């Protein structure tokens, strides 16, 4: 890892208090974590999250907020039954949305497996909609780093604008922070100026403290977004995990000046779910984060539900 890349990611000399020759010492990860409060109590997090939901969600239950949330969706198909034809039809819905609903803003991105990026790229005509690909051994992250690098590079070459990867959860849980972070940094190097969204798989992290640590380490390693889950593990996204991650994003911004986005994904089944995550972001991170460059929702089923609420009638467009 080059010295200037360490500085950009946050693992610079100021964080390590080390000589340039020693930039790779594992101690830098613990030094980075020491700048933040990671000693969290799960019951306290649950109580603070419940307070935000009870006090503020109702005021955000408006048509304008629902329109905004539709514009933040990463419309996702990650099925074993996906085919070139099904993904082409899936993408065509996004194209058709422009003419069907000219007064509404389209979804933020279409998210697919890497081998489907070229199909989306060839089919997508709607302006302002990105192509996102899950990569790096999704959803388990259990493969060789070389495979993760190759898969990410191939997805980008095929037209992906954004890459969603999963942290090496096993490495994190065994305190191999260096192994986990080096891999994220390597994949961010491959992405260059393309956004890297890093999935923590919060349901497997066991505690609020671990979620906070994983959030900080992912951001210091170059993540442009941190994301709750793949949707393949249970529990997936939870308001409590969102609370911890947004607090981490806020503290990291205050420490480094770099804004990192937030994406809840997995288990977003109702409009109320979307309103809860919107409210948590608004109350913790503020209005600066309320745009689809810094806030996404990983879901497909929610698109029709939000559209139905906006239009005032059941709609199955997507």
C-alpha positions in Angstrom: 0.0 0.0 0.0 1.4 3.3 -1.0 2.0 6.0 1.6 -0.4 8.5 -0.1 -3.2 5.9 -0.2 -2.7 5.4 3.5 -3.2 9.1 4.1 -6.3 9.3 1.9 -7.9 6.3 3.7 -7.2 7.7 7.2 -4.3 5.4 8.1 -1.7 8.1 7.8 1.2 9.1 10.1 -1.0 11.3 12.2 -3.2 8.3 13.1 -0.2 6.0 13.7 2.4 8.2 15.2 4.8 6.0 13.3 7.7 6.5 10.9 6.9 6.1 7.2 8.8 2.8 7.1 6.4 1.3 9.6 3.1 2.1 7.8 2.1 -1.6 7.7 2.3 -2.3 11.4 -1.1 -3.8 12.6 -1.1 -1.3 15.5 -2.4 1.4 13.2 -5.9 -0.2 13.3 -6.1 -0.1 17.0 -4.8 3.5 17.0 -7.5 4.4 14.6 -10.2 2.7 16.7 -8.9 4.4 19.9 -10.1 7.8 18.6 -13.7 6.6 18.9 -16.0 5.3 21.6 -16.5 1.6 20.7 -17.6 0.4 24.1 -21.3 0.4 23.5 -24.1 -1.2 25.5 -26.7 -3.0 23.3 -29.6 -2.0 25.6 -28.6 1.6 25.6 -28.4 1.6 21.8 -31.8 0.0 21.6 -33.3 2.6 23.9 -31.8 5.5 22.0 -33.0 4.1 18.7 -36.5 3.5 20.0 -36.6 7.1 21.2 -35.8 8.5 17.8 -38.4 6.3 16.1 -41.1 7.1 18.6 -40.5 10.9 18.6 -39.7 11.7 14.9 -40.9 9.1 12.4 -44.5 10.3 12.3 -43.5 13.8 11.1 -41.6 12.3 8.2 -44.6 10.3 6.9 -45.2 12.7 4.0 -45.5 12.4 0.2 -42.3 14.4 -0.4 -40.3 12.1 1.9 -41.7 9.0 0.1 -40.8 10.5 -3.3 -37.3 11.1 -2.0 -37.0 7.5 -0.7 -38.1 6.1 -4.1 -35.2 8.1 -5.6 -32.8 6.5 -3.1 -33.5 2.9 -4.0 -30.9 0.5 -5.4 -33.4 -1.6 -7.4 -31.9 -5.1 -6.8 -32.2 -8.5 -8.4 -29.8 -11.1 -6.9 -31.5 -14.4 -7.7 -30.1 -17.8 -8.8 -32.8 -17.6 -11.5 -31.5 -14.3 -13.0 -30.9 -14.6 -16.7 -29.9 -12.2 -19.4 -33.6 -11.9 -20.5 -34.9 -11.4 -17.0 -32.3 -8.7 -16.2 -33.0 -7.0 -19.5 -36.8 -6.8 -18.6 -35.9 -5.7 -15.1 -33.8 -2.8 -16.6 -36.5 -1.9 -19.1 -38.9 -1.1 -16.2 -36.5 1.6 -15.1 -36.4 3.0 -18.7 -40.2 3.0 -18.9 -40.5 4.8 -15.6 -39.3 8.0 -17.2 -42.3 8.3 -19.5 -44.8 6.7 -17.2 -44.1 9.0 -14.3 -42.4 12.1 -15.6 -43.1 14.0 -12.4 -41.2 11.5 -10.2 -37.5 11.0 -9.9 -36.2 7.5 -10.9 -34.5 5.0 -8.7 -30.8 5.6 -7.8 -29.3 2.5 -9.2 -29.9 -1.0 -10.6 -27.9 -3.6 -8.6 -27.1 -7.0 -10.1 -24.5 -9.7 -10.1 -21.2 -8.9 -12.0 -21.9 -11.1 -14.9 -25.1 -9.1 -15.6 -23.5 -5.6 -15.6 -23.0 -5.7 -19.4 -26.7 -6.5 -20.0 -27.8 -3.6 -17.8 -25.2 -1.3 -19.4 -26.5 -2.2 -22.9 -30.2 -1.9 -21.9 -30.2 1.1 -19.6 -31.4 4.4 -21.2 -32.7 6.3 -18.2 -30.4 9.2 -17.2 -29.0 9.5 -13.7 -29.4 5.8 -12.8 -26.2 4.0 -11.8 -25.2 0.4 -12.3 -24.2 -1.3 -9.1 -22.7 -4.8 -8.8 -22.2 -7.0 -5.8 -18.7 -8.4 -6.0 -15.8 -9.8 -4.1 -17.3 -13.3 -3.4 -20.7 -11.9 -2.5 -22.5 -12.8 -0.2 -20.1 -14.7 2.1 -16.8 -13.0 1.0 -15.2 -16.5 1.3 -12.9 -16.7 -1.7 -9.4 -15.7 -2.7 -8.5 -12.0 -2.7 -7.2 -12.4 -6.2 -10.7 -13.6 -7.3 -12.3 -10.6 -5.5 -10.0 -8.3 -7.4 -10.6 -9.9 -10.7 -14.3 -10.0 -10.3 -14.4 -6.3 -9.3 -12.3 -5.3 -12.2 -14.4 -7.3 -14.6 -17.6 -5.7 -13.3 -16.2 -2.3 -13.7 -15.0 -3.1 -17.2 -18.5 -4.3 -18.0 -20.0 -1.0 -17.0 -20.5 -0.9 -13.3 -20.5 2.5 -11.6 -20.5 1.2 -8.1 -19.3 -2.0 -6.3 -20.8 -3.5 -3.2 -18.5 -5.9 -1.3 -18.8 -7.8 2.0 -16.1 -7.5 4.7 -14.3 -10.6 5.7 -16.4 -11.2 8.7 -14.4 -14.1 9.9 -11.2 -12.1 9.9 -12.9 -9.2 11.8 -14.3 -11.5 14.5 -10.9 -13.1 15.0 -9.3 -9.6 15.3 -7.5 -9.9 12.0 -8.1 -6.2 11.3 -5.1 -6.0 9.0 -6.4 -8.8 6.8 -9.8 -7.4 6.6 -8.7 -3.8 6.0 -6.0 -4.6 3.5 -8.5 -6.4 1.3 -10.9 -3.4 1.4 -8.1 -1.0 0.5 -7.0 -3.3 -2.4 -10.5 -3.4 -3.8 -10.9 0.4 -3.4 -7.7 0.8 -5.4 -9.3 -1.3 -8.2 -12.4 0.9 -8.0 -10.5 4.2 -8.3 -13.0 7.0 -8.4 -16.0 4.6 -8.6 -17.9 4.2 -5.4 -17.1 1.2 -3.1 -20.0 0.2 -0.8 -18.8 -2.0 2.0 -21.3 -4.4 3.6 -20.7 -5.2 7.3 -23.2 -8.0 7.6 -24.3 -6.5 10.9 -26.4 -9.5 11.9 -23.3 -11.6 12.1 -21.3 -9.1 14.1 -22.9 -10.0 17.5 -22.9 -6.6 19.2 -23.2 -2.9 18.8 -19.6 -2.5 19.7 -18.5 -4.7 16.9 -20.7 -2.9 14.4 -19.1 0.4 15.5 -15.6 -1.0 15.1 -16.3 -2.6 11.7 -17.9 0.7 10.5 -14.8 2.7 11.5 -12.3 0.3 10.0 -14.3 0.1 6.7 -14.3 3.8 6.4 -10.7 4.2 7.2 -10.0 1.6 4.6 -11.6 3.6 1.8 -15.3 2.8 1.9 -17.5 5.4 0.1 -20.6 3.8 1.7 -21.1 1.5 4.6 -24.0 -0.9 4.2 -25.8 -3.1 6.8 -26.3 -6.4 5.2 -26.5 -8.7 2.2 -30.1 -9.8 2.9 -28.8 -13.4 2.8 -28.1 -13.6 6.6 -30.6 -13.1 9.5 -31.1 -10.7 11.0 -30.5 -8.3 8.1 -30.9 -4.5 8.5 -32.1 -3.3 11.9 -32.8 0.2 13.2 -30.2 -0.4 16.0 -27.5 -1.3 13.5 -28.4 1.8 11.5 -28.2 4.0 14.6 -24.6 2.7 15.4 -23.4 3.0 11.8 -24.8 6.6 11.4 -23.1 7.6 14.7 -19.9 6.1 13.4 -20.2 8.0 10.1 -20.9 11.3 12.0 -17.8 10.8 14.3 -15.6 9.8 11.4 -16.7 12.9 9.5 -15.9 15.1 12.4 -12.5 13.5 12.8 -11.5 13.4 9.1 -13.7 15.7 7.2 -14.8 12.9 4.8 -18.4 12.2 4.2 -19.3 8.5 3.9 -22.8 7.3 2.8 -25.1 4.9 4.5 -27.2 2.1 3.0 -29.6 -0.2 4.9 -30.3 -3.3 3.0 -32.0 -6.6 3.6 -35.4 -6.9 5.3 -36.8 -3.6 4.2 -40.3 -4.8 3.7 -42.6 -1.8 4.4 -42.9 1.9 3.8 -42.6 2.3 7.6 -39.2 0.5 7.5 -38.0 3.1 4.9 -39.3 6.0 7.0 -37.5 4.7 10.1 -34.1 4.6 8.3 -34.8 8.0 6.8 -35.5 9.4 10.3 -32.4 7.8 11.8 -30.2 9.4 9.1 -31.9 12.8 9.4 -31.7 12.9 13.2 -28.1 11.7 13.5 -26.4 12.9 10.3 -28.6 15.8 9.4 -30.0 17.1 6.1 -26.6 17.1 4.4 -26.9 13.3 4.1 -30.5 13.4 2.7 -29.6 12.9 -1.0 -29.0 9.8 -3.0 -25.3 10.4 -3.2 -25.0 9.6 0.6 -28.2 7.6 1.3 -29.4 4.5 -0.4 -32.0 1.8 0.3 -31.1 -1.7 -0.8 -34.5 -3.3 -1.9 -36.8 -4.0 -4.7 -40.1 -4.9 -3.1 -40.2 -1.4 -1.5 -40.2 0.4 -4.9 -43.8 -0.7 -5.7 -44.9 -0.1 -2.1 -43.6 3.5 -2.1 -45.0 4.1 -5.6 -48.4 2.8 -4.4 -48.4 5.2 -1.4 -47.4 8.1 -3.6 -50.1 7.5 -6.2 -52.7 6.5 -3.7 -53.5 3.2 -5.3 -51.9 -0.3 -5.4 -49.3 -0.2 -8.2 -47.1 -3.0 -9.4 -44.8 -1.2 -11.9 -41.4 -2.6 -11.1 
